Amino acid sequence: MRVPRVRRGRSTAQWVNRSGRLLRRWGRAKTTAGSRASAVAIALALSGGVALPQDAHAGCDYSGAWLQGACGRVARVWNDGTWDAYVTGYGWHIDGFTAEERHAINAKSWGGGFGKHYTDANGNEDILFFLVFLNSHDSPEPIAGWARQWYTKPVLGGLSLGGGYFAGISARNDVAHYVPFPLVLPVVSLRYRKASLMGTFIPRLPGGANPGDLGFFWARYEF
């Protein structure tokens, strides 16, 4: 299904209504990878409107450069990227937790997942991923989204440092019983050739869902 271009002059309400109808049609139809990426990009528009090659915008027929750029990034990873495997393993509860809470919470965040990445001409990466792991309360927690990593020039035969961010969604049993919520977090990585150790920092949140600062670490292998 081809997503029609949004014409200039439409009101915000008309655009929202039209977008909702298109997404419902997308959910009922068999679609191409380009149109799937168009719908995903609405949730991942934080990726920004960086210029991409023309073919990366196939199926991303939006008038806004920002949304079209986001869709193009997702489509490029999905169509031209290569596969990754993930293994999660450790949650570092940094501070804000009592001794009793530390004894009760789970630090071994075992789990895993898969994804795809695309490496650009500068050696930096756009990444799509899906993970499921055991969180601090030993409950399964899914997380999916898009990430951007900028890398230093490799040394010592392929060792490089990376930094960037990801935007996506997650869901927890203790947060409205798995109602999805958005996430935007920093990501750092230490990569040697095709293997990476990656991590993020999750700040404390009001309301008791995350009473302390947390570091979360996982590994990735690029096929």
C-alpha positions as CSV (number, residue, x, y, z in Angstrom):
1,M,0.0,0.0,0.0
2,R,1.4,3.4,-0.9
3,V,0.8,6.1,1.7
4,P,-0.4,9.2,-0.2
5,R,1.4,12.5,0.2
6,V,-0.1,14.9,2.8
7,R,-1.0,18.0,0.9
8,R,-0.2,21.5,2.2
9,G,-3.1,23.4,3.6
10,R,-4.8,20.6,5.5
11,S,-5.6,21.4,9.1
12,T,-4.0,19.5,12.0
13,A,-7.3,17.7,12.7
14,Q,-7.7,16.6,9.1
15,W,-4.1,15.3,9.0
16,V,-4.6,13.3,12.2
17,N,-7.9,11.8,11.0
18,R,-6.4,10.9,7.6
19,S,-3.3,9.4,9.3
20,G,-5.5,7.3,11.6
21,R,-7.5,5.9,8.6
22,L,-4.3,5.0,6.8
23,L,-2.8,3.2,9.8
24,R,-6.0,1.2,10.2
25,R,-5.8,0.2,6.6
26,W,-2.1,-0.7,7.0
27,G,-3.0,-3.0,9.9
28,R,-5.5,-4.9,7.8
29,A,-3.5,-5.2,4.6
30,K,-0.4,-7.0,3.5
31,T,2.1,-4.3,2.9
32,T,5.5,-3.7,1.5
33,A,8.6,-3.1,3.7
34,G,8.5,0.6,2.7
35,S,5.0,1.2,3.9
36,R,5.7,-0.8,7.1
37,A,8.6,1.6,7.7
38,S,6.3,4.5,7.1
39,A,4.1,3.5,10.0
40,V,7.0,2.6,12.3
41,A,8.6,6.0,11.6
42,I,5.6,7.8,13.1
43,A,6.6,6.3,16.5
44,L,10.3,6.9,15.8
45,A,10.2,10.4,14.4
46,L,12.9,11.5,17.0
47,S,15.4,10.1,14.5
48,G,15.4,13.5,12.8
49,G,15.4,14.7,9.2
50,V,18.9,14.0,8.2
51,A,19.4,13.9,4.4
52,L,19.4,10.4,3.0
53,P,20.0,8.9,-0.5
54,Q,16.8,9.1,-2.7
55,D,16.3,5.3,-2.7
56,A,16.2,5.2,1.1
57,H,12.9,7.2,0.9
58,A,11.1,4.6,-1.2
59,G,7.6,4.2,0.3
60,C,8.1,7.3,2.5
61,D,5.9,9.8,0.6
62,Y,5.6,12.5,3.3
63,S,5.7,16.3,2.6
64,G,7.6,17.0,5.9
65,A,11.4,16.6,5.6
66,W,11.5,15.6,9.3
67,L,9.1,12.7,9.1
68,Q,10.3,11.6,5.7
69,G,13.9,11.5,7.0
70,A,12.8,9.4,9.9
71,C,10.9,7.0,7.7
72,G,13.8,6.8,5.3
73,R,16.2,5.8,8.1
74,V,13.9,3.0,9.2
75,A,13.3,1.8,5.6
76,R,17.0,1.8,4.9
77,V,17.8,-0.4,7.9
78,W,14.9,-2.7,7.2
79,N,15.7,-3.1,3.5
80,D,19.5,-2.9,3.4
81,G,20.7,-3.7,6.9
82,T,22.3,-6.9,8.2
83,W,21.1,-9.0,11.2
84,D,22.2,-8.7,14.8
85,A,21.8,-11.0,17.8
86,Y,21.5,-9.6,21.4
87,V,22.1,-11.1,24.8
88,T,21.1,-9.1,27.9
89,G,22.7,-9.7,31.3
90,Y,23.1,-7.1,34.0
91,G,21.2,-4.3,35.6
92,W,23.4,-2.1,37.9
93,H,21.3,-0.5,40.6
94,I,23.5,2.5,41.2
95,D,21.7,4.5,44.0
96,G,18.3,5.3,45.5
97,F,17.7,1.8,46.8
98,T,17.7,0.6,50.4
99,A,19.7,-2.4,51.5
100,E,16.5,-4.4,51.7
101,E,15.5,-3.4,48.2
102,R,18.9,-4.3,46.8
103,H,18.5,-7.8,48.4
104,A,15.1,-8.3,46.8
105,I,15.6,-6.8,43.3
106,N,17.0,-8.8,40.4
107,A,20.3,-7.7,38.9
108,K,20.7,-10.6,36.5
109,S,18.7,-9.3,33.6
110,W,18.9,-12.4,31.4
111,G,17.2,-12.2,28.1
112,G,17.9,-11.6,24.4
113,G,16.6,-10.5,21.1
114,F,17.4,-9.6,17.5
115,G,17.6,-6.6,15.2
116,K,19.2,-5.1,12.1
117,H,21.8,-2.4,11.5
118,Y,22.9,-0.3,8.6
119,T,26.4,1.2,8.5
120,D,26.8,4.5,6.6
121,A,29.8,5.8,4.7
122,N,31.3,7.3,7.9
123,G,31.2,4.0,9.8
124,N,28.2,5.0,12.0
125,E,25.1,2.9,12.5
126,D,21.3,3.1,12.4
127,I,19.9,0.2,14.4
128,L,16.4,-1.5,14.7
129,F,16.1,-3.9,17.7
130,F,13.7,-6.0,19.8
131,L,14.6,-7.4,23.2
132,V,12.9,-9.2,26.0
133,F,14.6,-9.6,29.4
134,L,13.9,-10.1,33.1
135,N,13.7,-6.7,34.8
136,S,14.4,-5.8,38.4
137,H,11.2,-7.5,39.6
138,D,11.9,-10.7,37.7
139,S,9.1,-9.9,35.2
140,P,9.6,-10.1,31.5
141,E,10.0,-6.7,29.9
142,P,10.0,-6.1,26.1
143,I,11.6,-3.2,24.5
144,A,11.8,-2.2,20.8
145,G,13.0,0.8,18.9
146,W,15.5,2.6,16.8
147,A,19.0,3.6,17.8
148,R,21.8,5.8,16.4
149,Q,25.5,5.2,17.1
150,W,28.5,7.3,16.2
151,Y,31.8,5.6,16.4
152,T,35.4,6.6,16.8
153,K,38.0,5.5,14.2
154,P,38.9,1.9,14.9
155,V,42.3,1.1,16.5
156,L,44.1,-2.1,17.5
157,G,42.6,-4.1,14.6
158,G,39.0,-3.0,15.1
159,L,38.4,-1.5,18.6
160,S,36.2,1.6,18.7
161,L,34.0,3.5,21.1
162,G,30.4,4.5,20.3
163,G,27.8,6.9,21.6
164,G,24.3,8.0,20.7
165,Y,20.7,7.4,21.8
166,F,17.7,5.3,21.1
167,A,14.0,6.0,20.9
168,G,11.4,3.3,21.3
169,I,8.7,1.7,23.5
170,S,8.7,-0.6,26.4
171,A,6.1,-2.2,28.8
172,R,6.3,-3.4,32.4
173,N,4.0,-5.4,34.6
174,D,4.3,-2.8,37.4
175,V,3.4,0.1,35.1
176,A,-0.3,-0.2,34.3
177,H,0.1,-3.9,33.7
178,Y,2.0,-3.7,30.4
179,V,0.6,-0.6,28.9
180,P,3.3,0.5,26.4
181,F,5.2,3.7,27.1
182,P,7.8,5.7,25.2
183,L,11.5,5.8,26.0
184,V,14.4,8.0,24.9
185,L,17.7,7.1,26.5
186,P,21.5,7.5,25.8
187,V,23.4,4.5,24.5
188,V,27.2,3.9,24.7
189,S,29.1,1.0,23.3
190,L,32.6,-0.7,23.2
191,R,32.9,-2.5,19.9
192,Y,35.6,-4.9,18.6
193,R,35.0,-5.8,15.0
194,K,31.5,-7.5,15.0
195,A,31.0,-7.8,18.8
196,S,29.8,-5.0,21.1
197,L,29.2,-4.4,24.7
198,M,26.5,-1.8,25.0
199,G,24.8,0.1,27.9
200,T,22.4,2.8,28.9
201,F,21.6,5.0,31.9
202,I,18.0,5.0,33.2
203,P,17.4,7.9,35.7
204,R,15.0,7.6,38.6
205,L,11.4,8.2,37.8
206,P,8.7,9.8,40.0
207,G,5.9,7.6,41.3
208,G,8.0,4.7,42.5
209,A,8.2,2.9,39.1
210,N,12.0,3.4,39.2
211,P,13.1,4.8,42.6
212,G,16.8,4.9,41.8
213,D,19.3,5.4,39.0
214,L,20.0,2.2,36.9
215,G,22.7,1.1,34.5
216,F,21.6,-1.6,32.0
217,F,24.1,-3.6,29.9
218,W,23.8,-6.0,27.0
219,A,25.9,-7.6,24.2
220,R,25.4,-7.5,20.4
221,Y,26.9,-9.6,17.6
222,E,26.7,-8.4,14.0
223,F,26.2,-11.1,11.4
